[in-house]
């Protein structure tokens, strides 16, 4: 998933100058592997809730092995935190630790001969000097996950990417793709520049490859999944020479620690992306946090929680809702006025799941005034709001000779957020008293009855999108 932020987070990096003195944490050092082992052996995810999302700690562009170099890494991972590293510079300017990781990852492939089968060159260490290299690495814990269930079929599914990728990206589903392949459009500069990415997903089982990947974290992974870039027409080329993204899983107490490392080699960075340099400094860590939280929730619902025993109570894993801003409060008020909003919809859903005897509506007293006629028209009772399907227009697939395109996004503008941003309409109950209501009471009851009107705001939005 960190692959999706590669070009966008070009801004997060200041290239290393040649006179920088970088002390390499080489895997050849006897303490490197032992420190990684000690860290992972100290991680415990037994009590980490699936909805718990800690902080993502952004590391320097010369810090690539937090499991061995961060003193409190085990404690932070056990608490739900994650780590994020990013680098974008000339191949010769990457620190020694980063170069070791690039060399270990860049030529891993599911193809027997990727040069012939995928039209992708094999790159040696000396070749990297001629390119601009982007490296992204994220490390976080996945509690209760069995790595053997993380298959190529699951990790290439539309559902997985919709649920776990930040954005989410616009997945292309209207074309035939090879098995275990996913294709999506990722916005880099909203409304201006987007890229189309096609990834083939496979599991790495070769012992020599797994031993080689031990360089990434300092320990051989328990399970390794490769996502490598492919194209509909391999004969066509563009500025992206090579792209590899690996998910490495280390089994720990109560789950796994996942490292997602991605390497992209480019002849150049597209102009629209270059313009956003130094403007997205924190977006990488933010997207890793989104991925970390949503991946935990999705996988535990999809493949189950290995920590649960028969008879254990079901964990309430509803996401913690953020405090709405001014726009959210206004939108929530409108949604709550016209249709009850999500808060009222949840109440309606609960009433359907657990039906109970509803009180009979009290007969409305005769009234000759305006409010009496209004009460007669609306009936004085509230009805559950109707559910409206999202009818936003489909996203057109980006086509052309290159999978990297500079075009305005075809998505419609995002609708204003309304979830977890309103308090819901208050329900009014009619009194059993035979006393005739005053005009003020009748007006109040009439306004309460408007909560039964279908969600007009949603209907207007859907109609506009359809047109």
N, C-alpha and C positions, 0 to 999 in steps of 0.2 A: 504493500500500500504506500510506502514512502516513495515509490517510483513516481506516483502521481504528482508529487510536489517538486520533482527535480528541477524543471526549467523555471517554475514559478519562484523557487527559492534561490535562484542564482543571486538574488539580492543580498542574501544573508552572509555572503563571503567577502573577505578581503584577501586577495591572493598573497601568498607568502613570498617575500623577497628572497633572493638568493643568499643574502648575507645573514639570514635568520639562523640562529643556532638551535637546532631541534635535537633533543635527546631521544633517540629511538628506544622504544620499549620492545625490542626484538623478541620473537618467540624463542630464539636460541638461548635466551637467558633462562637458567634453571628455575628462577622464581616466578616467571610469567605464568606458566601452566599451573603451578602450585597455587598461586594467588587466585587464579580463575576458579580452580577446583574448590578452594576454601570459600570463595564468595558464593558459588552456586550451592554448595552443601549447606550454607547457612540460610538460604532463602526458604521461607515457609509460607505457603499460600493457603493453608488450611482454613484460616479465618477471614480471608479476603473476600468480601462480597462482590458479586458480579457487577453490581451497579456502582461500586466504589471506583472513583477516578481521581488519582492523585495528580501531582504536578509533573511536567516534562522538563527535565533539566537540560538546557542547551549547553553543549560543551564547546571548547575551542576547536579550531580547525587543525590542531595537532594532537587532539585527544580522541582516540578511536577505539580504545579498549577499556571502557569504564568498569567492566567486571574485574579487571586486574588492577586498575589504577585508582579507582574511587574508593576511599576507605569505608564509606557508609553505603556502598552499592547494594549489599544484601538487605540492609535495613530499609532502604528506599524502595527496592523492588517488592519486598514483602508488604509494604504499606500501600502499594498500588502506583508508585511513581514510575517514570520512565526516563530514558536518556536519548538525546538527539545530537548528532554531529553532521556537519555539512561542509563541503568544500567545492569550489568551482574555480579552477585556475589551469594554467598550462601544465602538461603532464610532468615536466621536470621540476615544477614548483611545489608539488605535493610533498608533505613531510614523509619521512622514511616509513613510519607506521602506515600511513595512508597508501603509499606505493605498494607495500607488501599486500595489503588487502586488495588493491586493484589487480595486482598480478595473479592473486589466488582466484579471483572471481571472473575476470574479463573473458577467459576462454572456455569456461564451463558451458556445455551445450548438450541438448538432447540428441543432436544430430551426430552421426558418425563422422561426417565431414561437413562442417557448417559452411565452409567456403563454397563447395559445390552445391549443397542442398539448399542453403539459405542465402547465398551470395554475400556472406559476411566474412571479412578477412580475419585471419589469426594475427593477434597483436603481441609483439614482444615488448619487453621493458623499454628498449631503445626507441620503439615506434611512438611511444606516448608523448615524446617531446614535440611532435608535429601536430598535436591535437589539443583541444580544450576539453578537460575531463571534469565531469560532475560526479561527486560521490556523496551519497546520503546514507546515513546509518541511524536506525532507531532500535532501541532495546526496551522491552517492557514485559510484564508478566501476564500470563493467561491462566487464571485459576481454574482448576477442575477440568482441564482439557487433556484428552488422550491424543497424543500426536499421531498415532497410527490411523486415526479417523480423518486426518486432514489430507484428503485425497485430491488428485488433480481435478476430478469431476466436481468436487465441492468448491475448490478454490478458483475454478474458472466459470462458475455458475453466475448467471445474471443476478440471482438473489444475493449471493455473497457480496458482490461488488456494490450493489445498490445499498445494502445494509451497512457495509463496513468502510467504504471509501468516503472521504470527505467530499462534500459538494452537493449531492453525489454527481459523478460524471454522467454524461448522456450515452448510455449503452446502445450500440447498434445491434438490433435484433432482426432486421429485415433482409439479411443476407446469409448465405450458407458459408459456414466457417469450418475449418478442420476440427477434429475432435480435441476437446480440452483447450479451446482457444477462445479468448474474449477480446472484443474490440469496442473501444469507447472514445468519445470526444471529451477532452479536458480543456476547460477554459484557462488560459494563462493571463491574458489581459481582457477583462470582461468587455464584451461587445466589439472587441478589436482583433484579438488574436487567440486562436485555439489550435490544439494539436490533436491528431487522430492517432491512437496507439492500438496496436494489435499484439497481444501477448499469448504465447504458447506456454502452457503450464505442464510441468513434468516433475516427477520425484527422482531425486538423485540417490541411487542405491549402491553405486560402485564404491568399494572400500577406499580405493586410491583417491577418488574425488573427495570423499568425506574427510580423509586424513588431510588433504590439501586445504579444505575449508576450515580446519582447526585454527588457521592463521587469523581468521576474522575475529574470534572472541578469545582464543587461547585454549579452547577445548573442542574436541571433535563433536559435532552436533549429533543428537539422537535421531533427528529427522530433518531432511533438507528438501525444500521445494524450490524449483527454478522457474522463473517467469522470464522468458527471453523474447525480444522483439522479432516478429516476422512480418511479412507483407503479402498482400494478395498477389502481387506480381513481383517476385524476388529479383527480377532483372532490373527493376527501376531502383535508382539510388537517390539519396538526398544528403543533407548536411549531417545527419545522424549516422555515424559509421557503425556503431555497435551499442547495444543496450542490454544489460543483464540485471535482473533483480532476484535476490535469493531470500527465502524465508528459512532461517535456521532455528530449530527448536531444541532446547536443552531441558531434559526432564529434571524437575526439582520436586521437593516435598509439596504435594497438593496441586500439581499442575506442571506448567512449562514456562520457561523464560524464552521469549521469541526475539530474535534479532533479524531485522529486515535491512539488508544492505543492497544498495542499487548503484550501478556504475553506468554512466552514459558517456560515450566518446563522440565528440563532435568536431567537424572541421571548422565550424564557426557557430556562434550563437546568433539566432535570428534577431534582426533589428528591433522589432517590437518588444522582444524580451529584454534586450539590452537597455531599453529606455526605462525599465522598471527597476534597474539596479539601485540598491540602497533604499527601496521603498517597501520591501516585504520582509524586514529583518526578523520579525517574530512569527510570521505565518507558518513556517515549517514546524516549529514546536506546537503551534495551535492545531495544525492538521494531524500531527502525530497523536495529540491528546484525544482528538475526535476519533481517530482510528482505533486507538487503544480502548476507549470506552465502548464503542459500538461493536468492535470485534469480540470483546468479552461477552457482551450480552447476546450477540447473535450465535456464537459457537455453543454457548451453554444451552441455549434453547434448541439449537439444531442437533447437536450430537450428545447432549447430556453432560451432567456434572459428575466426575469420578469421585468427588468427595462425599456425595450424598449416599446415605445408607437407607435401606428399606425402613419406612416408618418415620423418616426425618420430615419435619414440616417444610412445606414449600416456601422458598425464599421470596419475599416481596422485592422484586427487582425493578420497580418503576424508576425511571430516570428522575434525578433531581432536577426540578425546573428552575431555570434562571429567572431572576427578578426582571420583569418587563420594564422597558424604557418608556419614554413619553409616547412614542408612536404605538408601542405595544398596548399601553393602557387605553389609548384612544380607540385602537382597533378592537380591543377586547370589549370596551364599553358598547361599541356599535354592534358587534356580534352578539353580545349578551342581550342587548335591547331587542334586536329583531328576531333572533332565533335561539336564545338561551346559551349559545356558544358551546365550546367543548365541555365546560363544567356541567352544563345542563345535559349535554349529550351523554356524559358519563353517568349521571344520575338516572337518565332514561334507560341506559343499557343495564344498569344494576336492577332497575325495576322490572325489566324484561327477564333477566336471569333469575331473579327472586321475586316472582309475582306475589302480591298480597291483595287482600280484599280492599277495593277502592270504595270510599264513601260515596253514597249516592248524592248527586248534585242537588243542592237545595233549590226549590222553585224561586224564581226571581219575582220580587214584588212588582206590582204594576207602578210605573212611573210615567208621568206625562212629559217630563222634561227631556232635554237633549241627552243627558247621561242615561236616562232610562231607555231611550231608543237604542243607544249604543250598546248597553248591556244586553238588550234583546237581540241585537244583530250578532254579537259575538258569543252569546250563550253563557258568558260568565265562567267558563271552565277553560283550563289550559290543556293543550294537546302537545304531545312530544314533537320536537322539530323533525322535519324530514331530513334524511341523509342525502347529500348530493355528491355524486362522483366527481372526481377531478376531470375536467373536460378541457384542460389546457392542450394546445395543439402538439402533435408529435414533433420530435426533433428530426430534421432532415439530416441524413448521413452526409458527411463531408466527402466529396469525391475529388479525383484528380490524379495526376501522375505521382505525386508525392503524398505520403501519409502525414506530412507536416504542412499545415495550411495556414495562411494569414487571412482571416475572414471574420466578419462580424458574426457573433454567435446567433444562431437561429432560434434560440430559446426565447420564449416570451418573458417579459419582466416578471421577477418573482413577486408573488402576492405578499401583502403585508402579513407578518406573523400574527397568529391569533391564539396558538396553543399556549396554555398555561399563562394567559395574560388577561384574564378577566375573572370576575368573581361569580359570574352567572346571575341569571335573573332570580329574584325572589319569588317564591310561589305564594299565592294568596289563597287563603281558605275562607270559605263562606261561613258565616256564623249561623248557628242553629236557632238563633233568636228570631222570633216572629216580628220583631220591631222593624219597621220600614227603615232602610238606610237613608242617611242624609245625602245631599247632592255631592258632598266632598267624599263620602265613603263610596258612592257609586262611581265617581271618577277614578278613585284609586283602584277599585276592582276592575274597571274597564282597561286601565293601563296595564294591570297585571295580566289580563287576558291576552294582550298583544304578544306575550311570550309564546303563545301557541301558534302564531303565524309562522309559516315556513321561513327558513333562513334566506331572507331576501338578498342580503349582501352576497351570499354564495351564489345565488341564482343569477344575479347581475354579473358577477365575475365570470361565471361559466358561460353566460350568453355572449359576453364581450369576446371571450377567448374563442368561442365557436365561430363568431363572425370574422 
